[in-house]
Amino acid sequence: MAGIEVSTGELVGTLRTEGPVERLVMPLLGKKHTGMKISAEGILGRIATGRYWKGLDYGCEVMLDHLERMAERFYAGDPTAVDEFLQLYDLADKRPAA
């Protein structure tokens, strides 16, 4: 298994590859999120089961805004936006150690 050292701005790490270097095994990770998190499972689970609560509309609006900003950053060339979103919405339980 080959390794490529990467250091661009805030991104630092080793990309592990299998076979051709073009096949990426480890994603580029953003900084470890240490602040408040939002439960995507809580928001989407309540919508799916029809269990409405007062802040649900606001939670959905904020999540949509974060999804739009993640997409803008990702398509502008910032792959760490996806990791940051997953951490914020408590979906990064399988995140590798940075």
Secondary structure, 3 states (H helix, E strand, C coil): CEEEEEEECCEEEEEEECCCCCCECCCCCCCCCCCCCCCHHHHHHHHHHCCCCCCHHHHHHHHHHHHHHHHHHHHCCCCHHHHHHHHHCCCCCCCCCC
